[in-house]
């Protein structure tokens, strides 16, 4: 078989795996991003009040982001396609079963627990698998599948809203639970580990020695990255999770721009930017380095947050700058997993990322409540925006001057063993 044919087959296999990973991520994104559409339905069917029903969403996020390390052993033992398919099936099953619940506990167990575990398995599993398939373009590949999760619900939002109006929550949850679960399972069953020769050799800058989670957790590099991702998650979510609240406080939410109210227009643009930034900055990081890209993106977000505060009464500036905030924030979901795999190798990428992904969950828990507490205490959004921008700047500086130096020293210390072992493929 000629080298040209081998290269062509390898390229086709990688493109197919990336496409499958993207489809699975898009399929499991709806439980998080369209939750708000079902809130009224669940208030009617299970009672308990809005606060109690909203606990379901908290369970979904916590189980999706904080619990992947609890089942990390599965990522090491089971074939990835079947494992990711099981996550997609659990997510669809959670929706279908939630359609028939009549009390809060069952709602928590179906929509909260099943969907949370399912989406967590899929997210961490797909990201880890793409890190192994694309050692040469790791940032771009992870960014593409992460964008699928960030933007996938754009396809389902309007059909779900229309079906809710026409047929109600039970039918909508059942139909879309089966549909999205089936799409996710079918796409996931074709996922697999790369075979010898199907991936190019990793560049020296992205070819870290394979390190198991228990060893990685003890390293200063992981601890620093965990702190950085927590700060970026919390800082970004302080602004993004309270978006509608401060839009009304700024008096721009209902102002018409191009025939649309500023708030829904901004939310639409923000979702697009939140998805686009992930492959874009992943691609940039493949070319100029992870830490340099972190510095650029995080400082961009800090500037956007400060400008948003400065021009908060201008509806056009509000829409444009909020999009820039999301553009400077969403790339953490491609840059951090890429950097982690560059440093600690691809063999245990999925299990290793399950621990770093906890930082996103921690930031999610801290960001919204912390912002609300600051806003209530100060009677103003100014301290919230200033703190978020400060965390962005601090994280950018840590990336440029601390993380870069630590990773260079780590790679240099590991260089002799790399020579003995030979280049990774």
C-alpha positions in Angstrom: 0.0 0.0 0.0 1.5 3.3 -1.0 2.3 6.0 1.5 -0.1 8.4 -0.3 -2.9 5.9 0.1 -2.0 5.4 3.8 -2.0 9.2 4.3 -5.4 9.5 2.6 -6.9 6.8 4.7 -5.5 8.2 7.9 -6.9 11.7 7.0 -10.3 10.2 6.3 -10.3 8.3 9.5 -9.4 11.4 11.5 -12.0 13.5 9.8 -14.7 10.9 10.4 -13.8 10.6 14.1 -13.9 14.4 14.5 -17.3 14.6 12.7 -18.7 11.8 15.0 -17.4 13.5 18.1 -19.0 16.8 17.0 -22.4 15.2 16.3 -22.4 13.4 19.7 -21.5 16.7 21.5 -24.2 18.6 19.7 -26.8 15.8 20.6 -26.2 16.0 24.3 -26.0 19.8 24.6 -29.8 20.5 24.8 -30.4 19.4 28.4 -28.2 22.2 29.6 -29.0 24.9 27.1 -32.8 24.5 26.7 -33.6 23.8 30.4 -35.2 27.1 30.7 -37.8 26.2 28.1 -39.1 23.3 30.3 -39.1 25.2 33.6 -42.8 26.1 33.3 -43.8 22.5 32.4 -42.0 21.1 35.5 -43.4 23.7 37.8 -46.9 22.5 36.7 -46.2 18.8 36.9 -44.0 18.4 40.0 -44.8 21.6 42.0 -42.4 22.6 44.8 -41.8 26.1 43.5 -39.2 27.6 41.2 -36.3 27.4 43.6 -36.8 23.7 44.2 -37.2 22.9 40.6 -34.1 24.8 39.7 -32.1 22.4 41.9 -32.5 20.0 38.9 -30.3 22.2 36.8 -27.7 22.5 39.6 -27.6 18.7 39.8 -27.1 18.5 36.1 -24.1 20.9 36.1 -22.5 19.4 39.3 -22.8 15.8 38.1 -21.6 16.8 34.6 -18.5 18.7 35.8 -17.6 17.6 39.3 -18.1 13.9 39.2 -16.2 12.6 36.1 -13.2 11.7 38.2 -15.5 9.3 40.1 -15.9 7.1 37.0 -12.5 7.8 35.5 -11.7 4.0 35.6 -14.3 3.5 32.9 -12.3 5.7 30.6 -9.3 3.4 31.0 -11.0 0.1 30.8 -13.8 0.3 28.2 -13.9 0.9 24.5 -14.5 4.6 24.0 -17.3 4.3 21.4 -19.5 2.1 23.6 -18.7 4.3 26.7 -19.6 7.5 24.9 -22.7 5.9 23.5 -23.8 4.9 27.0 -23.5 8.5 28.0 -25.6 9.6 25.1 -28.2 7.0 25.9 -28.3 8.0 29.6 -28.9 11.6 28.5 -31.8 10.7 26.2 -33.2 8.4 28.8 -33.1 11.1 31.4 -35.3 13.3 29.1 -37.7 10.6 28.3 -38.2 9.5 32.0 -38.5 13.1 33.2 -41.5 13.5 30.9 -43.5 11.3 33.2 -42.3 12.3 36.7 -44.8 13.7 39.2 -42.6 14.8 42.1 -39.3 16.6 42.7 -37.2 13.6 43.7 -38.0 11.8 40.4 -37.2 15.0 38.5 -33.9 15.2 40.2 -33.1 11.6 39.5 -34.0 11.7 35.8 -33.3 15.2 34.3 -30.7 16.0 37.0 -28.8 12.8 37.7 -29.1 10.7 34.5 -28.6 13.7 32.2 -25.8 15.0 34.3 -23.9 11.7 34.3 -24.6 11.1 30.7 -23.4 14.5 29.4 -20.3 14.3 31.7 -19.3 10.9 30.2 -19.8 12.2 26.7 -18.0 15.5 27.2 -14.9 14.2 28.9 -14.8 11.1 26.7 -15.0 12.9 23.4 -12.5 15.6 24.4 -10.0 13.0 25.5 -10.4 10.9 22.4 -9.9 13.9 20.1 -6.7 14.8 22.0 -5.3 11.3 20.9 -6.5 11.5 17.3 -5.1 15.0 16.7 -1.6 15.3 18.4 -0.6 17.7 15.6 -3.7 19.9 15.8 -5.0 19.2 19.2 -6.2 22.7 20.0 -8.3 23.0 16.8 -9.8 19.5 17.1 -10.8 19.9 20.8 -12.1 23.3 20.0 -14.4 21.9 17.2 -16.0 19.3 19.4 -16.3 21.8 22.3 -18.0 24.2 19.9 -20.5 21.5 19.2 -21.5 21.4 22.8 -21.6 25.2 23.0 -23.7 25.7 19.9 -25.5 22.4 19.4 -28.7 23.6 21.1 -29.1 26.4 18.5 -30.4 23.7 16.2 -32.9 22.3 18.7 -34.1 25.5 20.5 -36.7 26.6 18.0 -38.1 23.1 17.2 -38.4 22.3 20.9 -40.1 25.6 21.6 -42.5 25.1 18.8 -43.4 21.6 19.9 -43.8 22.7 23.5 -46.4 25.2 22.4 -48.2 22.7 20.1 -48.0 19.5 22.1 -46.8 20.2 25.6 -43.8 19.2 27.7 -44.4 15.4 28.0 -44.5 14.8 24.2 -41.6 17.2 23.6 -39.3 15.6 26.2 -40.2 12.1 24.9 -39.7 12.8 21.2 -36.6 14.8 21.6 -35.2 12.5 24.3 -35.5 9.5 21.9 -34.3 11.5 18.9 -31.2 13.1 20.4 -30.3 10.0 22.4 -30.5 7.9 19.2 -28.4 10.4 17.2 -25.8 10.5 19.9 -25.7 6.7 20.3 -25.4 6.1 16.5 -22.6 8.7 16.1 -20.8 7.5 19.2 -20.7 3.8 18.3 -18.3 4.6 15.5 -15.8 6.3 17.8 -12.6 4.4 18.5 -9.0 4.7 19.5 -6.5 5.5 16.7 -4.6 2.5 15.3 -0.8 2.6 14.7 0.0 4.8 11.7 -3.4 6.6 11.7 -2.1 9.7 13.5 1.0 11.8 12.7 3.9 12.1 15.2 3.2 14.8 17.7 5.4 18.0 17.5 8.0 18.0 20.3 6.1 20.9 22.0 2.9 18.7 22.3 4.5 15.4 23.1 4.4 15.1 26.8 5.4 11.9 28.7 2.3 9.8 29.5 1.4 10.5 33.1 -1.4 8.8 35.1 -3.9 10.9 37.1 -2.5 10.0 40.5 1.0 11.3 39.5 -0.4 14.3 37.6 -2.4 15.5 40.6 0.7 16.0 42.6 2.5 18.2 40.1 2.6 22.0 40.6 1.7 22.4 36.9 -1.7 20.7 37.3 -2.4 22.6 40.5 -1.7 25.9 38.7 -3.8 25.0 35.7 -6.6 23.9 38.0 -6.5 27.3 39.8 -6.3 29.2 36.5 -9.3 27.3 35.0 -11.3 27.8 38.2 -10.7 31.6 38.1 -11.5 31.8 34.4 -14.7 29.8 34.8 -15.8 31.8 37.9 -14.9 35.2 36.4 -16.6 34.5 33.1 -19.7 33.1 34.7 -20.0 36.0 37.1 -20.8 38.0 34.0 -22.4 35.5 31.7 -24.7 33.8 34.2 -26.2 37.1 35.3 -26.5 38.5 31.8 -30.2 39.2 31.8 -30.1 40.7 35.3 -27.6 43.4 34.5 -29.1 44.0 31.0 -32.3 45.1 32.8 -30.3 47.0 35.4 -28.5 48.9 32.6 -31.8 49.7 31.0 -30.9 48.2 27.6 -32.7 44.8 27.7 -35.8 45.9 25.8 -34.2 48.6 23.5 -34.8 47.7 19.9 -31.8 47.2 17.6 -32.4 46.2 14.0 -35.9 45.4 14.9 -35.0 43.1 17.8 -34.8 43.7 21.5 -31.2 44.0 22.7 -31.2 41.2 25.2 -32.3 38.3 22.9 -30.2 39.7 20.1 -27.2 39.8 22.4 -27.9 36.2 23.6 -28.0 34.9 20.1 -24.7 36.6 19.1 -23.1 35.5 22.4 -24.0 31.8 21.7 -22.4 32.1 18.3 -19.3 33.7 19.6 -19.1 31.2 22.5 -19.0 28.4 20.0 -16.8 30.0 17.3 -14.0 31.0 19.8 -13.3 27.4 20.8 -11.9 26.1 17.4 -10.6 29.6 16.5 -8.3 30.0 19.5 -7.6 26.3 19.5 -6.2 26.8 15.9 -4.3 29.9 17.0 -2.7 28.0 19.9 -1.5 25.2 17.6 0.5 28.0 15.9 1.7 30.4 18.5 1.6 28.3 21.6 -0.9 27.6 24.3 0.3 30.1 26.9 0.6 32.9 24.4 -2.9 32.3 23.2 -4.2 32.2 26.8 -2.6 35.5 27.5 -4.1 37.0 24.3 -7.6 35.6 24.9 -7.8 36.3 28.6 -6.7 39.9 28.3 -9.2 40.3 25.5 -12.0 39.2 27.8 -10.8 41.5 30.6 -10.8 44.5 28.1 -14.3 43.5 26.9 -15.7 43.3 30.4 -14.3 46.7 31.3 -15.6 48.3 28.1 -19.0 46.7 28.7 -19.1 48.3 32.1 -18.0 51.7 30.7 -20.6 51.7 27.9 -23.3 49.9 29.8 -26.0 52.3 28.8 -25.4 52.1 25.1 -27.5 49.2 23.6 -25.4 48.8 20.5 -22.2 48.7 22.5 -23.9 46.3 24.9 -24.6 43.8 22.2 -21.2 44.0 20.5 -19.2 44.0 23.7 -21.1 41.1 25.2 -20.2 39.1 22.2 -16.6 40.0 22.7 -16.8 38.9 26.3 -18.0 35.4 25.2 -15.4 35.3 22.5 -12.7 35.9 25.1 -14.1 33.3 27.5 -15.4 30.3 25.7 -11.9 29.2 24.5 -11.0 27.9 27.9 -12.7 24.7 26.8 -10.2 24.1 24.0 -7.0 25.7 25.5 -7.0 24.0 28.9 -7.6 20.4 27.8 -5.0 20.9 24.9 -2.4 22.2 27.3 -3.1 19.4 29.8 -2.6 16.7 27.1 0.5 18.5 25.7 2.0 18.3 29.2 0.9 14.9 30.5 0.6 12.9 27.4 -2.3 11.5 25.3 -2.6 8.0 26.8 -4.5 9.1 29.9 -5.9 12.2 28.4 -9.5 11.4 29.1 -9.0 10.4 32.8 -6.6 13.4 33.3 -9.1 15.8 31.9 -11.8 14.5 34.1 -9.9 16.0 37.0 -9.3 19.4 35.4 -12.9 19.6 34.3 -13.8 19.8 37.9 -12.5 23.3 37.9 -15.2 24.3 35.4 -17.8 22.9 37.8 -16.3 24.7 40.8 -16.2 27.9 38.8 -19.9 27.4 37.9 -20.8 27.0 41.5 -18.8 30.0 42.6 -19.4 32.4 39.7 -23.2 33.0 39.8 -23.7 33.2 43.6 -20.6 35.3 44.1 -21.7 37.8 41.5 -25.2 38.0 43.0 -23.8 38.5 46.5 -21.4 41.3 45.4 -24.2 43.0 43.4 -26.6 42.8 46.4 -24.0 44.0 48.9 -22.7 46.9 46.8 -26.0 47.8 45.0 -24.0 48.0 41.8 -22.5 45.8 39.2 -19.2 47.7 39.2 -17.4 45.4 41.8 -18.6 42.3 39.9 -17.2 43.5 36.6 -13.9 44.7 38.2 -13.3 41.4 40.0 -14.1 39.4 36.9 -11.7 41.5 34.8 -9.0 41.2 37.5 -9.2 37.4 37.5 -8.8 37.5 33.7 -5.7 39.7 33.9 -4.2 37.6 36.7 -4.8 34.3 34.8 -3.3 35.8 31.6 -0.2 36.8 33.5 0.1 33.4 35.1 -0.2 31.8 31.7 2.5 34.0 30.2 5.0 34.1 33.0 4.4 31.2 35.3 2.7 28.3 33.4 5.0 28.8 30.4 8.1 28.6 32.5 6.9 25.7 34.5 6.0 23.7 31.4 9.3 24.5 29.7 11.2 23.3 32.8 9.1 20.2 33.0 9.7 19.3 29.3 13.4 20.0 29.7 13.6 17.7 32.7 11.8 15.0 30.8 13.9 15.3 27.6 16.4 12.5 28.3 13.6 9.9 28.8 12.0 11.2 25.6 15.2 10.4 23.7 15.4 6.9 25.1 11.7 6.2 24.4 11.7 7.7 20.9 9.1 10.0 19.4 5.4 9.4 20.2 3.1 8.5 17.3 
